[in-house]
Amino acid sequence: MSFGQTFRVAIYKEPVMVWSLMMYTAALSYAAFVKPSLHEAHSKDLPKAPPSLQEVMAGIQAKLNK
């Protein structure tokens, strides 16, 4: 392997692999640790099930009758 080829491998290919590994690790740690805690904090404010069609129609009818 010539010096130029070794230089190109060291400068161009290795940092790309290192950065891609770092990004993969960061995304994996975010998905494993940060996102579940964010999801738990926000999910307690949400209702457990969406309102039924009858409830929605009753709400619309109540607003129209006001």
Rosetta constraint file for C-alpha pairs under 8 A:
AtomPair CA 1 CA 5 HARMONIC 6.29 0.50
AtomPair CA 1 CA 6 HARMONIC 6.42 0.50
AtomPair CA 2 CA 6 HARMONIC 6.16 0.50
AtomPair CA 3 CA 7 HARMONIC 6.02 0.50
AtomPair CA 4 CA 8 HARMONIC 6.17 0.50
AtomPair CA 5 CA 9 HARMONIC 6.20 0.50
AtomPair CA 6 CA 10 HARMONIC 6.11 0.50
AtomPair CA 7 CA 11 HARMONIC 5.95 0.50
AtomPair CA 8 CA 12 HARMONIC 5.55 0.50
AtomPair CA 8 CA 13 HARMONIC 7.24 0.50
AtomPair CA 9 CA 13 HARMONIC 5.09 0.50
AtomPair CA 9 CA 14 HARMONIC 6.50 0.50
AtomPair CA 10 CA 14 HARMONIC 5.46 0.50
AtomPair CA 10 CA 15 HARMONIC 7.66 0.50
AtomPair CA 11 CA 15 HARMONIC 6.64 0.50
AtomPair CA 12 CA 16 HARMONIC 6.64 0.50
AtomPair CA 13 CA 17 HARMONIC 6.39 0.50
AtomPair CA 14 CA 18 HARMONIC 6.14 0.50
AtomPair CA 15 CA 19 HARMONIC 5.86 0.50
AtomPair CA 16 CA 20 HARMONIC 5.96 0.50
AtomPair CA 17 CA 21 HARMONIC 6.05 0.50
AtomPair CA 18 CA 22 HARMONIC 6.13 0.50
AtomPair CA 19 CA 23 HARMONIC 6.06 0.50
AtomPair CA 20 CA 24 HARMONIC 6.05 0.50
AtomPair CA 21 CA 25 HARMONIC 6.08 0.50
AtomPair CA 22 CA 26 HARMONIC 6.09 0.50
AtomPair CA 23 CA 27 HARMONIC 6.08 0.50
AtomPair CA 24 CA 28 HARMONIC 6.05 0.50
AtomPair CA 25 CA 29 HARMONIC 6.08 0.50
AtomPair CA 26 CA 30 HARMONIC 6.07 0.50
AtomPair CA 27 CA 31 HARMONIC 6.11 0.50
AtomPair CA 28 CA 32 HARMONIC 6.04 0.50
AtomPair CA 29 CA 33 HARMONIC 5.80 0.50
AtomPair CA 29 CA 34 HARMONIC 7.32 0.50
AtomPair CA 30 CA 34 HARMONIC 4.89 0.50
AtomPair CA 30 CA 35 HARMONIC 6.03 0.50
AtomPair CA 31 CA 35 HARMONIC 5.34 0.50
AtomPair CA 31 CA 36 HARMONIC 7.30 0.50
AtomPair CA 32 CA 36 HARMONIC 6.96 0.50
AtomPair CA 33 CA 37 HARMONIC 6.86 0.50
AtomPair CA 34 CA 38 HARMONIC 6.33 0.50
AtomPair CA 35 CA 39 HARMONIC 5.97 0.50
AtomPair CA 36 CA 40 HARMONIC 6.12 0.50
AtomPair CA 37 CA 41 HARMONIC 6.29 0.50
AtomPair CA 38 CA 42 HARMONIC 6.36 0.50
AtomPair CA 39 CA 43 HARMONIC 5.80 0.50
AtomPair CA 40 CA 44 HARMONIC 6.61 0.50
AtomPair CA 41 CA 45 HARMONIC 7.93 0.50
AtomPair CA 42 CA 46 HARMONIC 7.23 0.50
AtomPair CA 51 CA 55 HARMONIC 6.07 0.50
AtomPair CA 51 CA 56 HARMONIC 6.54 0.50
AtomPair CA 52 CA 56 HARMONIC 6.35 0.50
AtomPair CA 53 CA 57 HARMONIC 6.06 0.50
AtomPair CA 54 CA 58 HARMONIC 6.01 0.50
AtomPair CA 55 CA 59 HARMONIC 6.13 0.50
AtomPair CA 56 CA 60 HARMONIC 6.26 0.50
AtomPair CA 57 CA 61 HARMONIC 6.03 0.50
AtomPair CA 58 CA 62 HARMONIC 6.04 0.50
AtomPair CA 59 CA 63 HARMONIC 6.28 0.50
AtomPair CA 60 CA 64 HARMONIC 6.21 0.50
AtomPair CA 61 CA 65 HARMONIC 6.13 0.50
AtomPair CA 62 CA 66 HARMONIC 6.46 0.50
